[in-house]
Amino acid sequence: MGYTYVRKGRIFTMIKERLAKLREAMKEAGIDCYIIPTSDYHNSEYVSEYFMVRKYFSGFTGSAGTLVVHEDKAALFTDGRYFIQAARQLEGSGIALMKMGEPSVPELKEYVERELFEGRNIGFDGRVVTAGEGLEFERIAQKKGGKVIWNLDLASGIWKERPKLSFTPVYVLEERYCGESAQDKLQRLRDKMQAEGASVHILTTLDDIAWLFNLRADDVKSCPVLLAYAAVTGKEAYLFAGRDAFDGDVREYLEENHITLRPYDEFYAYAAGLGQEGDASLLICEKRINYRLKKELGEGVKLIDRPNPTTFMKAVKNQTERENLRKAHLMDAVAVTKFMYWLKKNVGKIAMTELSAAEYLEELRSQNPSFIEPSFSTICAYGANGAIIHYGATPESCAQIQAKGMLMVDSGGHYFEGSTDITRTFILGEITQEMRQHFTLVARAMLRLKSIKFLKGCKGVNLDLAAREVFWEKGFDYKHGTGHGVGYLLNVHEGPNNFRFKPAAGSDEGWEFEEGMVTTDEPGIYIEGSHGVRTENELLCRKAFENEYGQFMEFEDLTYVPIDLDGIDASEMDEKEKKILNEYHESVFEKLFPFFEGEELRWLRNATRKI
């Protein structure tokens, strides 16, 4: 405890020194309010080390949040997934925590407008702020008689040991995995462009670019994408990327597919030149591009603001991808189920921590030759740490796992056959009746959603209630969506499909569930200082049957790992819920038993027994 206290004190001193230097730079630039989001030049959710500016100046390590710095105050805005974590990491730093969505907390833009003095300026790096947000800040500044200063990355002169931009080797994802050639994807995109009357389409989002060209890299940890911009016309396709990351074979592939490789830093010059040789109709998603790009576009450009067509295309997995995903999830299920067996057999007998357990799970996954890397940093949270929704163990703070209580493990893997995301909460010994009730409540919610049938046309806001209803009946809720889309060897969080009880700010809402969409089903309950429970399966949307009322849809389980029956209170479940659980466990056993033998197989049979 003493070491942790001293280390925390050093961190907060360091944060205060960094903020002091930032305020000096703000004063020199004539900036009263400087805004630092969690983003890169491509509006990514997860970013490489180079772009972790908000973390550098605040000490908060979560994947979502915006830091607002004034001359005499600072505030960090983040969502419910990070309230507990942010409170701990900001304590003593002088940075106020703004819990987004809470009744007494203003929205970010309301706060900026309220705190900005008359005649003062707002500053931000226009490359990491979306066009829509930048225009809102511009409106606020003008209303107060000031302006936005958007072309300054103030971190560049302060962060002396800042990592370099990452351009890792690029490779081609073969058609036996992705199921469709880049040429066919480009043609589908051009058909959409023609329908919209667009002569040019610009893409800045990394997963869209990787999907469109069937390219992958490792420029962002656990997100196999490459830092790049793209532009597509009726006959040409341009890829702006780190040229040294492309070897001869990949360059040959680009040439064969009529894709011109250009330097990463030439993109804005290209954008500024659009429309100079005549009218250019540019299809672009203003929610996804950055403010600088919006400012760089020439006056002769006609903007057609629509969601990126590739976002919807890649969300619907083709037949090859679906078959591969079933294989990937089976490989993953074997690893996670063997981890469950090892954990329950050895807890209390051998030393294990949150970090060592996570490392063992990754070792089990890595035994499969198709495994590439984890699809995100494993959340391995014991006891009270499970209440931190996106907990991350560190060598200084990770807990020792004991033969009592619960361990929540949210993890996944990238395989050539696709990406996985699974959460299981494991019972390690004695638990309270309250814990058992919470564990059962979460299982009930997950089972109800995965087994629903619905008419085509539904969105996540229609179906979320199937899971959340049993929570609301008992006066509980969870501060995150019930599920998100998952990319194919891409970002583990992928739009547009999701399960939410209300639309997320800035999300694309012009979608409905389509056959081939993959979405997680992951309700949870989090009791600060005590425990957390989350259970997560991935679901593949498919057609069920059609009749006079229309096309009915359903979900196919992709995840086949036992739900720990040691945490189930059967008296809390109705007969339909028990039937769903029993049928699921019967399927789990049928899928997995060929990979188990001896004592492991006997354990698996018991772990999937009927209740």
N, C-alpha and C positions, 0 to 999 in steps of 0.2 A: 504493500500500500504506500509506503513511504517513497519508493522509487517512482511509482506512478504519479504521486502528488508532485514530486519535484519535476518530473518530465512534463507534466501538464503545465506547471508554472513556466517552464522554459518555452513551451510552445506558445503560450499566451503572450509572453514577453516578445517573442519573435513576431507574432501576428501584429501586435501593436506597433512594432518597429516598421513592419512592412506597410501598414496602413498610414503611418506617419509619412513615409516616403511617397506613397501614392498621393496623399493630400498635398504634399509639396509640388508634385508634378501637376496635379489638378490646378493649383493656384497659378503656376506658371502658364498653363494653357488657357486660363480664364474659364475653368469649369467648376461649377458649384456642386453638381450632382453627377457622379460617375456610376454607370450601370455595367455590371459584369455578370452576364448570364452563364449557364452551363451549356456551352455549345462550341462548335467549330465553324469553319467557313461554309459548312454544308448542312447546318441545322440538325446535327446528329444528336441522338440521345446520349450515347456513350462516345467519349472522345479520347484521342491519344494524349500522352503526357504533355505535349507542347501546348495544348489548349486548356490545361487545368489551372486557369488563372484564378477562377473563383476559389478553388481549393487553396491556392497559394496565399491569397489575401485573407481568407477566413478561417482556414483549418478544418472546415467542414468537408467530409469526404464522400458524401452521398452523390448519387448520379443526377439529381435534379435540384435546382435552386438558383436564385438570382441574388447577388449581393449589390446593395445600393449604398454608396458611400457619399456622405456630405462632409463639410468642413469640420463639424463637431459631433457627428453621429454616424452610425452605420447600422444597416438592417439586412437580415437574410430571410428571403421568402422561400419556403419549401412546402411540400404537400405532406399529407398525413402518413405516408410511408416512412417519413424521416423525422417526425416530431421528437421522439425520444432520443434518437441518435444526435440530432442537431442540438438539442438542449444540452446534452453532455459535452459535445465538442465545442460549443460556443461559450460555455460557462467560464466567466472570468476574462473573456476577450474584449468586452465592451460592445460586442455586436448583438443587437436585439434580434430575437427570433420572432418572425412573423409567420404564424401558422395559417397557411392558406386554406380558405374555406370555412374557418371558424367564424362564428357570428360577429365577434367584435373586431375582427381583423380586416383592414381595408385591402382592396385589390392592389396589386403592384402599381398600376398606373395612377390610381387614386392617391396612393401614398406619395408617389413622386410629385404629383401636382400639388398636394397639400403642403409638402415640405419645401418646395422650390420657392425661393424669394423672388420678388418682382425684379425683372431686368437681369436675372441670372441665367446661366447656360447649362444645358444637359450634355453630357459627353458619353460616348461609347465607341467601341470599335465596330464600324458598320458592317464588317464581314461576319460578325458573330451574333448580330441582331437581325431578326427576320424583317422583311420589308414592311409588313403590317405593323409590327411593334415600333419600328423606327418612325413610321409616319405618325403613330400615336404620340411618341415622345416629341416629335417635331411640332405637333399641334399644341401639346402642353407648353413647350418652351415659347412658342409664338404667342400663346394666350397670356403668358406672364411677361411678355416684352423681351424675351431672350431668343436664343437660337440653339440648335443642336450642333455639336462639334463631333462629327462621326468618323473622322479619318485618323484618329490617334489610338494606337495600342499602347497605353501608358505602361503596361507591364514590361514591354520590351526594354525600357531603360532602367528597370528596377530589378527584375528577375535575372540576375547575372548568370546563373547556372541553368537557365531554361533549356530543356531538351530541344533537339532539332526536330523539324518536321519529319515524319516517318514515311519513307517510301520503300516498302519491302518488296521482294521479288513477286511478280505477278504470274499467275498460272491460269490455264484455260480449264474450265469445268466441262468435261466431256459430255457429249449428248446422251451417253448411256446413264448418266446421272441427272442431267437437267431436262432431257426429253424434247428439246426444241432448239434449233440452230439460231445463232445470232441473226442470220439473214431473215429467217422467218419472223423473228421477234421485231426486227426493224421494219419489215413490211407491214406487220400488224399495227405498229406505231404510226407508220406513214399513212395507213388507211384512216386512222383516228385523226391525224393532222388534217388530212384532206377533208374529212367530214366537218371539221371545225373551221376550215378556211385558213389554215395556218401554213406559212411557207417555211418556218423555222420552229423547232422546239428545243428549248434549253433545259437540261437536267443538271441539278447541283447536288441532289441527294445521293449518298454513296451506295445505298442498297439498290436503288433503282438502276444506277449505272452498272453495278456489278451484275445484276440480273439481266439487263438488256444485252450486254456484250458477252455474257457467259464467262466472266473473268472473276477471279478471286485473288486476295492477297492478305496481308496481316498488318495493315496500317493502323488498325484500332484493336486493342486487346479484346479477344473473344468475339470480335466482329470481323469476319473474313472479307473485308472490303478494301478497296484501294482509294487513296486520296485522289480525286479526279473531278473534272467537270466534263459535260458532254453537250454537243449540239448536233441536231439531226435536221437535215433538209430533205427535199424530195428525192435527191440523188446521192447526197453525201452524208457522212457521219464523221464527227471530229471528237477525239478523246484527248483532253488536256490533263496530263499526268506527269509523274516523275519518269522521264525517259529512261534513266539508267535502271529502272526496275523491270524493264522488258528485255528478255533475252532474245536471241535470234529466232527461236521457234515461235514465241508469242508474237513477235513483230511480223513473222511470215503469216501467222493466223490472222492478224489485223489486215494485212494486205489482201489476203484471200477474201475477206469479208468487206472489203472496201471501206475500212475504218482508218482514218488518217490520225496518226499520233502526233500531238503537238505539246510543247512544254507547258507545265502546270501554270506557270506565272504569266502565260500569254492570254489567259482566258478573258480577263477584263478588257484587254485591248480588242479582242475579237468582238465582245459584246458591245463595246462602244462604237465599233464600225458598222454594226447592223443598221440598215436603213439609209446609209450614205450613198448607195448606188441605186436607189429606188425604194419604193415602199416595201417594208418587211412586216408580215403578220406573224407575231411571235406568240406561240402557245407556251404558257408558263403558269406555274402555280405560285401565286404571290404569297401564300401561307408558308411556302417551303424555301423560297429564295431569300438571300440576305439583302439588307438595306443598301449596301454599296452597289450591288448589281442593279437594283432598281434605279439608283442614281446615275449609273454609268450608261444606261441604255439611251441611244440617240432619240432625238425628237421625232424622227421619221418612222419610228417603230410603233405599229399598232399592237396593243397588248390584248391577248385573248386569255383571260384568267380562268383556268380550269384546273381541277386536280390532275396531277401527272397520270396519264393513261397507264403507265407502267405500274403504278401503285396497285391498281385493280387487277391488272394482268398477272402480276407475280403472286398476288394473294390467292388466286385460284390455281392450285397445283394441278398439273397435267397428269395423265395416267402413269407415265414413267415415274414422276416425282412421288405420286401416291404409293406405288409399289415399293419404291426405295425407302420411303418414310416408314412403311410397315417393317421393313428389314432393320432400319436404324433403331426403331423403338424396341424391337425384339432384342437386338444386341444390347441396348441400353438397359432394358428390363433385367436381363441376366446379370449385368454388373450390379445394378442397384439392389436386386433381391439377394445376391450373394453378400453384398455389404450388410444388408439387414440381418442375415443369418450370422455373419461374423460379429456384428455389433452386439446382438442379443446373447450370443454365446460367450463373448469375452468381456463384456462390461463388468467392472468390479474385480476382474481377475488379472487383467493386464493394464498398465498405465495407458491412458488415451486422453487426448485433448481435442478441442474443437478443430484445431489445425491438423493434428495427426490423423484424425478420422477423415477429414476432407481429403487429405493426401492419399489415404488408403483407397477411398472411393475412386479418385482419379486414376490410381494405379490399376484398379480393376477394369475401368473403362479402357485404359491404354493397352490392355492385353489384346484388344481387338485390332487387327491391322487396318481397319477402316477409320479408326478414331484419329482425329486431328488435334483437337484441343477442347477444353471446357467451353461451353457456349456462353458462359458468364462466370464471374467469380462465385464459387460455391458459398452459400449461406448455410453454415453449420452452427446452430445456435442451441446451447444447452440451458435448460432451466429458464431463468428470468430473461436471458438474452433472446429467447424466442419471441418475446414481446416487441423486439425491435424489428420491424417488418423487413427491412433490408440490412440486417446486421452483417457486419464484417469483422471476423476475429483478427487480432494482431498478435504477434509474439509476446507483446507486453501485457495483453489483456485477456487472452483466450482462457476459457474455463476448462478445468479438469472435469471429464465426464465420469459420473459416478453411477452406481447401480440403483438409482432411484430417480423419479421424475421423468422428464421427457426431453428428447432431442429432436429438433426440427431441422431437416436438411432439404434445402432447395438447391437443385443442381441440374446440370445438363451437359450434353456433349455435342460437338460438331463432328459429324461423320461425312464421308463422301456421299452417303445415302441420305443425308439430311441432318437437321438439328433437333435436339430434344430438350425438354424442360419438364422437370418433375419435382414435386415436393411430397415428402412423407414425414410424418411425425411419429417417432418411435417411442414406445413405452419401455423404460429401462429398469423398472422396479415399482416400488410402491408409489401410487399417486393418490391425490385426494379425490373425493367424490365430485367436487366441483370440476377438477381437471377432466375426469371421465365424462361428465356431462358436456363439457365444452368440446372434447374430442369427438363425441358422438354427434353433437350439433353440426360440426364442420363436415363430418362424413355424410350426414343426411343431406346437407345443402349441396354438396358436390354430386352425390348420387342422383338427386332430383333433377338437376340441370342436365346432366349427361344423358339422361333417359327420356328427355322430353321429345315429343313430336310436335311440329308446328307447320303452319302454312307458309309457303314461299312468299317472300316479301317482308319477313321479319328482320329486324336489326337487333343489335345487342341490348338496346334499351327496352325492347319488348320481352326479351328472354331472361334478363338478369334477375327478375323477381322469382323465377323458378328456384334459384338458390337462396336469395336474400330473404324470402318470405319467412322461413323458419327462424331466422335471426330476429327479424322484426317482431314476430309473435312473442318472443321472450325479452324484447327490449334491448337487443344487441345490434351491432353493426360493425363493419370493417371499413377502414379509410383507404380503400383502393378498389379498383375495378375487380369484378369477379373473373375476368379473363382477357387475354390479349392474343392477337394473331402472332404466328411464329413463321419466320422466314425459312427458306430451304437453303441450308448452308449459308445463312445470312444473319441479319440481326434477330436476336431471340424475341425482341419486341417489334412486331410488324403490323402496320395498319393495312386497310381501314377497319377490319373486323375486330370486334371486342364484345365483352359483356360489361355493361355499365347501367346503373339505374338512372343516370342522367348524362347527356352528352358532355364529353370533355371539351374544354375551351380550345378553339382553334382546330378541332378535328374535322375530318371529311365525313359528312353525314349523308352523302348521296350514294349510299350502298345498301345492299341487303345480303343476307347469307346466301352464298352460292355453293353448289356442289364442288368440293375440292378445297374449300377454305379450311385452314387448321387454326383452332382457337383453344387456349387453355381454359380450364375450369378449376378455379383455385380460391374458394372462400377461406376465410381464416378468422381466428379470434385471438386478441392480444391483450393480456392483463399485465400492465406495467408492474414490475417488481416481483412477478410470480411466474408466468409461463406464456407461451404462445403455441398455437396449433394452426397448421395450414396443411391441406391435402389437395394435391393438384394432379389432374390428368390432362393430356392433350386430346382434343376431339377433332375428328375429320367430318366435315359436313357432307352429307350425301342425300340422294333422293330416297324417300320411303315408298310412297304409293301415290297414285293420282285417282281422283274420283270427281263427282260432279261439283265438289267444293273447290277443287283446284289441286295443285301439286303440294303434297305434304313432304316435309323434310325431317331428317333425324341426324343423330351424331353416332359415329363409329369410334370406339375407343382405340387410340393408338398406344396408350400407356397400359402396360400390364405388369403391375407390381402389387403385392399384397398390401391391403390397408390393415394396420396392426390391430388385430382383434382383441389384444390385451387392453386396448383403450375403449372398446365399445361397450356401452350399456344398452343391451337389447331391449330393455323395458322402455327406453326413450324412443324407440323406433316403431313405426307402424308396419303392418304386414307387407305392404307394397315395397317399402324401403328395405326390409329384410330380404325380400325376394330379389330386388335389384342387386344388393350386396352379394348374396349367395351366387347369383348367376355370374356376376363379375368375377368372383373368386374361382368359380368353376372354370371360366375362360382363362384366368391367369394360370391355373394349374395346367390346363391343356396346352397352353403356349410354352410353358417353361420346363415341364418335367423332363423333356429330352436332354436338357442341359444340366440336370442334377442327378446325383446317385448317392446311395448309402445314407448316411446320417443326414446329409443336406436334403435329400429327396424326402425322407420321413418328416423332416422339419417343414418342408414346403407343403406337404399334404396337410399337416396340422395348421399351418399358417393360413391355408385357404379353406378351412373346414366350414361347414354350414353352421349358421347360428339359428 
